[in-house]
Amino acid sequence: MPKKKNTNIVWLKRDLRLTDHLPLHHAIQEQENFLILYIYEPSLMRDVHYDERHWRFIEQSLADIQEELQVYDKKLTVAHGEVAGVFKLLLDKYCIKNIFSHEETGLKITYSRDNQLNLLFKKYNITWNEYPSNAVIRGLTNRKNWEKHWNNVMRDPIERINLLKAKIINHDFCTKNLPTFPIKKSYQKGGFKSAHIELKSFFIDRGSEYSKNISKPEKSRYSCSRLSPYISYGNISIREIYKVLLNSWDKPGWRRSIKAFSSRLHWHCHFIQKFESEITIENEPVNSGYKNFPYLIIDKSHSNFQLWAQGKTGYPLVDASMRALQSTGYLNFRMRAMLVSFACHYYLIHWKLVAEYLATLFLDFEPGIHYPQIQMQAGVTGINTIRIYNPMKQALEHDVDALFIKKWVEELRGYDPGYILNLPSKNYDLFSQPESHYPQPLYNFQERIKKTKDLLWQWKKSNKVKKNNLKILSKHVKV
Ligand SMILES: Cc1cc2nc3c(=O)[nH]c(=O)nc-3n(C[C@H](O)[C@H](O)[C@H](O)COP(=O)(O)OP(=O)(O)OC[C@H]3O[C@@H](n4cnc5c(N)ncnc54)[C@H](O)[C@@H]3O)c2cc1C
């Protein structure tokens, strides 16, 4: 039997780019042959958090990488199968010495997969070299110097990736087995090329009114950076974005927007750091005192869950937000928070159901931001202010002409903004008009919310919640 060739592997996961990529940089420095590998994992593709929209975005991201590598006459290796099985197939052909990858702050499913892989790699004497993603630190127990660390990481120079020197080889897995996804233009297109186009247009002009429009459901779609899916799938690093931000710091008239944007880039790593240090947040409230909070709905088949999930609550801004999200995969921060609040506070749907369903809709689904945010908005952390969003007030303040509502709730298109913004009206007069098929709300908002508010405060003040607050603060917040 011929001797197997020594080979290293750069394993891509949520870092689908060829720039600011330490695993790739180090693989090139080794001067050994290596594969750049992406694996479509069937168990992850079936996971409740994922939807076809995510895999399409990944497919597009891989196409960009493939195209770039072709310029250097090199190829990306793409496989479809469970990770351990794919590595075993590669071990039949190669003597694998090193795996290079970014650390992944993922769901329990990927955490367990990594534990299993660690055993496999040990058995075959393979060294797994993992590098931090953005400014997230593995194994951190407190936040004392974390801000300083973040600033240092963002100011570090970016290692140049020299693909000319890269000894990339290709393993041809049967391409017939690779999944493909039909193009849908209503979603942002994946890949580092689109990421850099968004980045450029944001700093050239879109971002000038960033802070003014950030809470507006319609205008935010233009004025916000729209970089979130590119960051979540690693088409671009936070450091690459931050460097452009620093170059734009003195742009006349932009200071407020640039400062606000800079905070969001901090928050990105801050939230993922929380999840990295407390992976149980995926299934348990960060404050265990809320474990038995009396939610009314713990099953997705419940008719009230369906009303919320289908955008048929009878509250125009809630329904417009849900329908926009279903069609485009995007919603600004405030409307996301309102959707969570409405589900958890008006219908008393368990936050876990809300988290899973919204994950499938957010094109930018990032477990480390998503789970801590959902729990914060649901009001089950004990340390954050309880915020209950009133959709009528939100519409009056942030969709003053009802443009966003009319765009997404076709049943209301023929009505005046003044009328729509007063829905649901007390006497339900809209519904006496036969041509309107817009649903009636199930409950009176104020009555329903009053009950939830009392309940949330009662729990927040309880000893079982308060006793965990200090522990949470010292672990996740700079004290
Ligand atoms: C319930 C809920 C769930 C969320 N789930 C996700 C998620 O799965 N993935 C995700 O990327 N964002 C999530 N967010 C945060 C935020 O809503 C989105 O990052 C933002 O709306 C994306 O739009 P943008 O790229 O135009 O953001 P911009 O306002 O332009 O911000 C730039 C980047 O900063 C980061 N960022 C912005 N706001 C926040 C925030 N509040 N917390 C942490 N990071 C932030 C994102 O990476 C974003 O791309 C969630 C918010 C809520 C309330």
PDBQT file of the ligand as one rigid body, heavy atoms in Angstrom, charges set to zero:
ROOT
HETATM    1  C1  LIG A 501     -34.429  38.955  20.269  1.00  0.00    +0.000 C 
HETATM    2  C2  LIG A 501     -33.222  39.353  19.468  1.00  0.00    +0.000 A 
HETATM    3  C3  LIG A 501     -32.498  38.387  18.794  1.00  0.00    +0.000 A 
HETATM    4  C4  LIG A 501     -31.371  38.732  18.062  1.00  0.00    +0.000 A 
HETATM    5  N1  LIG A 501     -30.703  37.741  17.379  1.00  0.00    +0.000 NA
HETATM    6  C5  LIG A 501     -29.624  38.061  16.634  1.00  0.00    +0.000 A 
HETATM    7  C6  LIG A 501     -28.933  37.056  15.882  1.00  0.00    +0.000 A 
HETATM    8  O1  LIG A 501     -29.285  35.866  15.907  1.00  0.00    +0.000 OA
HETATM    9  N2  LIG A 501     -27.860  37.445  15.148  1.00  0.00    +0.000 N 
HETATM   10  C7  LIG A 501     -27.432  38.743  15.106  1.00  0.00    +0.000 A 
HETATM   11  O2  LIG A 501     -26.452  39.043  14.418  1.00  0.00    +0.000 OA
HETATM   12  N3  LIG A 501     -28.063  39.701  15.817  1.00  0.00    +0.000 NA
HETATM   13  C8  LIG A 501     -29.147  39.417  16.569  1.00  0.00    +0.000 A 
HETATM   14  N4  LIG A 501     -29.792  40.409  17.273  1.00  0.00    +0.000 N 
HETATM   15  C9  LIG A 501     -29.178  41.744  17.373  1.00  0.00    +0.000 C 
HETATM   16  C10 LIG A 501     -29.589  42.812  16.327  1.00  0.00    +0.000 C 
HETATM   17  O3  LIG A 501     -30.961  42.931  16.246  1.00  0.00    +0.000 OA
HETATM   18  C11 LIG A 501     -28.996  42.526  14.950  1.00  0.00    +0.000 C 
HETATM   19  O4  LIG A 501     -27.618  42.261  15.055  1.00  0.00    +0.000 OA
HETATM   20  C12 LIG A 501     -29.147  43.729  14.011  1.00  0.00    +0.000 C 
HETATM   21  O5  LIG A 501     -30.478  44.108  13.938  1.00  0.00    +0.000 OA
HETATM   22  C13 LIG A 501     -28.607  43.323  12.641  1.00  0.00    +0.000 C 
HETATM   23  O6  LIG A 501     -28.742  44.378  11.719  1.00  0.00    +0.000 OA
HETATM   24  P1  LIG A 501     -27.471  45.192  11.168  1.00  0.00    +0.000 P 
HETATM   25  O7  LIG A 501     -26.392  44.265  10.726  1.00  0.00    +0.000 OA
HETATM   26  O8  LIG A 501     -27.976  46.152  10.172  1.00  0.00    +0.000 OA
HETATM   27  O9  LIG A 501     -26.996  45.871  12.504  1.00  0.00    +0.000 OA
HETATM   28  P2  LIG A 501     -26.189  47.205  12.816  1.00  0.00    +0.000 P 
HETATM   29  O10 LIG A 501     -27.049  48.033  13.691  1.00  0.00    +0.000 OA
HETATM   30  O11 LIG A 501     -25.644  47.818  11.593  1.00  0.00    +0.000 OA
HETATM   31  O12 LIG A 501     -24.996  46.671  13.748  1.00  0.00    +0.000 OA
HETATM   32  C14 LIG A 501     -23.753  46.163  13.244  1.00  0.00    +0.000 C 
HETATM   33  C15 LIG A 501     -23.473  44.804  13.842  1.00  0.00    +0.000 C 
HETATM   34  O13 LIG A 501     -23.375  44.888  15.260  1.00  0.00    +0.000 OA
HETATM   35  C16 LIG A 501     -23.909  43.717  15.861  1.00  0.00    +0.000 C 
HETATM   36  N5  LIG A 501     -25.069  44.082  16.680  1.00  0.00    +0.000 N 
HETATM   37  C17 LIG A 501     -25.983  45.041  16.423  1.00  0.00    +0.000 A 
HETATM   38  N6  LIG A 501     -26.881  45.121  17.424  1.00  0.00    +0.000 NA
HETATM   39  C18 LIG A 501     -26.526  44.188  18.321  1.00  0.00    +0.000 A 
HETATM   40  C19 LIG A 501     -27.054  43.787  19.571  1.00  0.00    +0.000 A 
HETATM   41  N7  LIG A 501     -28.107  44.383  20.112  1.00  0.00    +0.000 N 
HETATM   42  N8  LIG A 501     -26.449  42.785  20.240  1.00  0.00    +0.000 NA
HETATM   43  C20 LIG A 501     -25.352  42.192  19.732  1.00  0.00    +0.000 A 
HETATM   44  N9  LIG A 501     -24.800  42.530  18.551  1.00  0.00    +0.000 NA
HETATM   45  C21 LIG A 501     -25.375  43.516  17.858  1.00  0.00    +0.000 A 
HETATM   46  C22 LIG A 501     -24.332  42.796  14.715  1.00  0.00    +0.000 C 
HETATM   47  O14 LIG A 501     -23.278  41.921  14.419  1.00  0.00    +0.000 OA
HETATM   48  C23 LIG A 501     -24.570  43.789  13.587  1.00  0.00    +0.000 C 
HETATM   49  O15 LIG A 501     -24.443  43.228  12.310  1.00  0.00    +0.000 OA
HETATM   50  C24 LIG A 501     -30.941  40.083  18.023  1.00  0.00    +0.000 A 
HETATM   51  C25 LIG A 501     -31.681  41.053  18.705  1.00  0.00    +0.000 A 
HETATM   52  C26 LIG A 501     -32.800  40.693  19.413  1.00  0.00    +0.000 A 
HETATM   53  C27 LIG A 501     -33.594  41.755  20.125  1.00  0.00    +0.000 C 
ENDROOT
TORSDOF 0
